Amino acid sequence: MTNSSIQIRLKLFAVYQEALGLSEIQQQLPIGTTAIQALDRLISQYPDLARWRSITRLGVNLDFVAPDTVLQDGDELVLIPPVSGG
């Protein structure tokens, strides 16, 4: 592995899980990538998810984080869209 990238686990819930058909994926990202940049990368692959971007909470390693939080190698990034009640 080169020193120019990191590997993270992206945990998916609700609309994200439905769109990808998976509960988690591995992503290789450049060093210095922020949580919101990782989400933007996913949205670039699945444009229908763009409408959820501004209302999705981001979590890293079981803590809610600011969108500009820089990810580290081995982090678990969780995308938490709003949940609608019945």
The 8 nearest C-alpha neighbors of each residue, nearest first, counted from 0:
[[1, 2, 4, 3, 5, 6, 27, 72],
 [0, 2, 3, 4, 5, 29, 30, 6],
 [1, 3, 4, 0, 5, 30, 29, 72],
 [4, 2, 1, 30, 29, 5, 0, 28],
 [5, 3, 29, 30, 28, 2, 1, 27],
 [4, 6, 72, 28, 27, 30, 29, 7],
 [5, 7, 27, 72, 73, 26, 28, 25],
 [8, 6, 73, 74, 26, 25, 75, 72],
 [7, 9, 25, 75, 24, 76, 26, 10],
 [8, 10, 76, 24, 23, 77, 75, 25],
 [11, 9, 23, 77, 22, 76, 8, 78],
 [12, 10, 16, 22, 23, 15, 78, 77],
 [11, 13, 16, 15, 79, 14, 78, 22],
 [12, 14, 16, 15, 17, 80, 11, 82],
 [15, 13, 17, 16, 18, 12, 80, 48],
 [16, 14, 18, 17, 11, 13, 12, 19],
 [15, 17, 12, 11, 13, 21, 19, 22],
 [16, 18, 14, 20, 15, 19, 13, 21],
 [19, 17, 15, 16, 20, 14, 45, 48],
 [20, 18, 21, 16, 17, 15, 22, 45],
 [19, 21, 17, 16, 18, 22, 15, 23],
 [22, 20, 19, 16, 23, 11, 24, 17],
 [21, 23, 11, 16, 10, 12, 20, 24],
 [24, 22, 10, 9, 11, 21, 8, 25],
 [25, 23, 9, 8, 26, 10, 22, 21],
 [24, 26, 8, 7, 9, 27, 6, 23],
 [27, 25, 7, 6, 28, 8, 24, 9],
 [26, 28, 6, 5, 7, 4, 25, 29],
 [27, 29, 5, 4, 26, 6, 30, 32],
 [30, 28, 4, 32, 3, 5, 31, 27],
 [31, 29, 4, 32, 3, 5, 28, 71],
 [30, 32, 69, 29, 33, 70, 71, 28],
 [33, 31, 30, 69, 29, 70, 36, 28],
 [34, 32, 69, 36, 68, 67, 35, 70],
 [33, 35, 37, 66, 36, 68, 67, 70],
 [36, 34, 66, 38, 37, 33, 39, 67],
 [37, 35, 39, 33, 38, 34, 32, 40],
 [36, 38, 40, 34, 35, 39, 33, 41],
 [39, 37, 35, 41, 36, 40, 42, 34],
 [40, 38, 36, 42, 41, 37, 35, 43],
 [39, 41, 37, 43, 38, 42, 36, 44],
 [40, 42, 38, 44, 39, 43, 45, 37],
 [41, 43, 45, 39, 46, 44, 40, 48],
 [42, 44, 40, 41, 46, 45, 39, 49],
 [43, 45, 41, 42, 46, 40, 39, 47],
 [44, 46, 42, 47, 43, 48, 41, 18],
 [47, 45, 42, 48, 49, 43, 44, 41],
 [48, 46, 49, 45, 50, 42, 18, 51],
 [47, 49, 46, 50, 51, 42, 45, 52],
 [50, 48, 52, 51, 47, 46, 42, 45],
 [49, 51, 48, 52, 47, 53, 54, 46],
 [50, 52, 49, 54, 48, 53, 55, 80],
 [53, 51, 49, 55, 54, 50, 48, 38],
 [54, 52, 55, 51, 50, 49, 56, 80],
 [55, 53, 52, 51, 80, 56, 81, 50],
 [56, 54, 80, 79, 52, 53, 51, 57],
 [57, 55, 79, 78, 80, 54, 58, 63],
 [58, 56, 78, 63, 64, 77, 79, 55],
 [57, 59, 63, 77, 62, 64, 76, 61],
 [58, 60, 76, 62, 75, 61, 77, 63],
 [59, 61, 75, 62, 74, 58, 76, 77],
 [60, 62, 59, 58, 63, 75, 77, 76],
 [63, 61, 58, 59, 60, 64, 57, 77],
 [62, 64, 58, 57, 59, 61, 65, 56],
 [65, 63, 58, 57, 62, 68, 66, 59],
 [64, 66, 67, 68, 57, 63, 34, 58],
 [67, 65, 35, 34, 68, 64, 57, 33],
 [66, 68, 33, 65, 34, 69, 35, 64],
 [69, 67, 33, 65, 66, 34, 70, 64],
 [70, 68, 33, 32, 31, 67, 34, 71],
 [69, 71, 33, 32, 34, 68, 74, 31],
 [72, 70, 74, 73, 5, 69, 30, 7],
 [71, 73, 5, 6, 74, 7, 70, 4],
 [72, 74, 7, 6, 71, 75, 8, 5],
 [75, 73, 7, 71, 72, 76, 60, 8],
 [74, 76, 8, 60, 59, 7, 9, 77],
 [75, 77, 59, 9, 58, 10, 8, 74],
 [76, 78, 10, 58, 57, 9, 59, 79],
 [79, 77, 57, 11, 56, 80, 10, 55],
 [80, 78, 56, 55, 57, 12, 77, 81],
 [79, 81, 55, 56, 82, 78, 54, 51],
 [82, 80, 83, 55, 79, 54, 56, 51],
 [81, 83, 80, 84, 13, 79, 14, 12],
 [84, 82, 81, 85, 80, 13, 14, 79],
 [83, 85, 82, 81, 13, 80, 14, 79],
 [84, 83, 82, 81, 13, 80, 14, 12]]
